[in-house]
């Protein structure tokens, strides 16, 4: 559960840095999130403040786990009616 919370936190930190609404993201935004996760902290330092609990330069398995968390979150949001089912 802790990893899931951190994964969602990373997503919402990313969305905030990009000034994106979580209900209106596009596939391109998700691709940028993956690139953001893989970027070493120094590479993103000029663009965003790196928070200690939000690591960058994630391994492939960590990126996949984060994407699974996002998928579960958006499925839950769609079931609850927080967003459209097509997200």
N, C-alpha and C positions, 0 to 999 in steps of 0.2 A: 504494500500500500504506500509505503514511503517513496519508493521509486516512482510509482504512478504519479504521486503528488509533485515530485521534482520534475518529472517529464512534462506535466501540464504547466508547471511554473516556467520552465524553459520556453515553452510555446507562447505563453502569455507575455513573457518578457520580450521575446522576439516580436510579437505582434505590436507591442507598445513602442518598440524602437522604430517599427515601420509605419506606425500610426494606422494600423489595420483593425477592423472590427472582426472578431472571431466568427461571426455569422456570415461574413462576406468574403472569405478568403477564396483564392483561386488556386488552381494547380501550380501556377507559376510561383505563388507565395510559398507553397509547400516545398517546392524545389529550392527556393532561396533559404528557407529554414534549414533544410538539409545541408546546404553549403555553409550556412552560418554555424551549424553544429560542428562541422569538420574543420572550420577555420581555427588556426591556433589563436589563443587569446590576444597576442600582440597584433595580429592582422586585423582584428576587429576593434582594437582599443580606440582608434581614431573615430570610429563610428558610434560605438556604444560603450557604456561603462560596464566592465565585466564584473558581475557579482560573484562572490566566492562560492555560492551554492549552485551557480549555473556554469558548468564546465563547458568549454569548447574543445575542439579537437577530439571528438568522440569517435570511438571505434565503430566499425560497421554494425556489430551486434548491438551496441548502445543506441545507435541511430534507429535500427529496426525496432528495438524495444520502445523507443519514444514514439515512433510512428504507430505502433500497435496501441499505445496508450491514447494517442490522438484519435485513432479509429474507434476505439471503445467509447471515448468521450463524445464524439460526434454522433455515434449510434444512439447513445443514451440521450443526448440532447434532442435528437429527432423523435425518439419515442416519447419524450416528455413534451414535445411540441415547442421546444425553444428555438428550433430552426427547421427548415424544410428537410424532408427525407432525402433529398438529392445531394446533400452536402457530403 
